[in-house]
Amino acid sequence: MKRSLSGLALCLMATQVQAERIDDYTAPVISQRPAQRPMAFVAAKPVQVAQVVPSTEVQQEFARWLVGFRDRARAEGISERTLDASLRNVTLDADALHKINNQAEFTKTLWAYLGSAVSDTRIENGRAALAQNAQLLRQIEARYGVDRQVVLAIWGMESAYGTHRGTHPVIPALATLAYGSRRGKFFEGQLIDALRIVQDGDTTAEKMTGSWAGAMGHTQFIPSSYRALAVDWTGDGKRDIWSDNPADALASTAHYLAENGWIHGQPWGVEVQLPRGFDYELAGSTNRMPSDWAKLGVVGMDGRPVQDFGSAKLLLPAGHRGAAFLTFKNFKVISRYNAADAYVIGVGHLADRIMGGAPIRASWPDDERALTSDERKELQVRLKRAGFDPSGVDGRIGPMTIKALRDYQRAVGVVPDGYASLEVLHRLR
């Protein structure tokens, strides 16, 4: 779980990649910066493993790394008993190492992503899960003030309502990634937190299972998020997010959202329609009350002003050819669980559909595909060469790249929506 939980200094992303996520989407936010190991122990470069079974040399190097790690873990307060119980039989996890160093780039469009994330099956299963856990979800909502359908939707997105929680041993995976990945410092911090969880008695190293990247349980917490925000809802003395009973996990997710500032009853977003001649410069850059947006012609799909739930930004996730949304503070809160806009829209829309909401009504630009990472970098390079500086070449379409795109689009006489499309790249070429 991962990206910055601002109220609790969440700042890094874990690297869990799931089949239904796009680009480098991750699980929920982390709750604190991981402990940084001394530079003397930082690997000079990531280990590249193409074979299923690591070489003897790599295995021996990992064993030496574990010896050094034990010293650092002791300095962080991990007892010898916990280290022995958790690391005695740990060997290099070839599967985790191979996946972290050979991740395929995901280039799904938003609309393709939503087709699987908010599928008919997931909606139906969500309604069944809502009925089956109605009392529990109502009680959690009453305690934390987080709308139950959003907790339910995160559960559905993260583990298909508990049916795919992950069976990967977390501690060997984290040890391997701490040793051999480009983000070794991050994963070492997660490993130390995982050992603290064992030391605190919430679970054992053997029972701590999840994804190959260390995300755990029904709603895929990483260890640092677990330690900061997981709760013992059942009152058995353990914060058990791994068992078949989802109560602790669902309550922990609600607690997580509440700590990030969830506003009960406020939507994540509302689909809207824009008037002809709309000024696309306003998208993503300004907060207004929905009644003020309505004065500019931005209204709900029923033609009426959106209710004043709070100040809102206009989001055009596929440019002027796709759906438009007014997004509220709760959009940002969900993004603390996963920073990708597609994930937030997926969670929010799934929650709406579970409760009987309508499908997204606008059409999508189905003839377009998403840009690859190399193409996004090329776009930034070509924008700068054309005199529209995106302030860096990193393959991420952030505010400065969007501004540069809009300036370029305006200069060449096309709709300045700031959307990084293949058409724009072709023009720049």
Salt bridges, closest charged atoms under 4 A:
GLU20 OE1 - ARG122 NH2 2.27
ASP23 OD1 - ARG376 NH1 3.73
ASP24 OD2 - ARG396 NH2 3.29
ASP71 OD1 - ARG74 NH1 2.51
GLU76 OE1 - ARG196 NH2 3.17
GLU80 OE2 - ARG70 NH2 2.80
GLU80 OE1 - ARG74 NE 2.58
ASP84 OD1 - ARG70 NH2 2.62
ASP93 OD2 - HIS168 NE2 2.60
ASP95 OD2 - LYS99 NZ 3.28
ASP95 OD2 - HIS168 ND1 3.95
GLU105 OE2 - ARG376 NH2 3.65
GLU141 OE1 - ARG148 NH1 2.76
GLU141 OE2 - HIS264 NE2 2.71
ASP147 OD2 - HIS264 NE2 3.70
GLU158 OE1 - ARG21 NH2 2.44
GLU188 OE1 - ARG37 NH1 3.46
GLU188 OE2 - ARG72 NE 2.87
ASP193 OD1 - ARG196 NH1 2.97
ASP193 OD1 - ARG227 NH1 3.16
ASP202 OD2 - ARG239 NH2 3.48
ASP244 OD1 - ARG165 NH2 2.75
GLU259 OE2 - HIS255 NE2 3.62
GLU281 OE2 - ARG410 NH2 1.94
ASP292 OD1 - LYS295 NZ 3.51
ASP367 OD1 - ARG321 NH2 2.84
GLU368 OE2 - ARG321 NH1 2.89
GLU375 OE2 - ARG369 NH2 2.71
GLU378 OE2 - ARG382 NE 2.69
GLU378 OE2 - ARG429 NE 2.82
ASP407 OD2 - LYS403 NZ 3.05
ASP407 OD1 - ARG410 NH1 3.19
ASP417 OD2 - HIS320 ND1 2.74
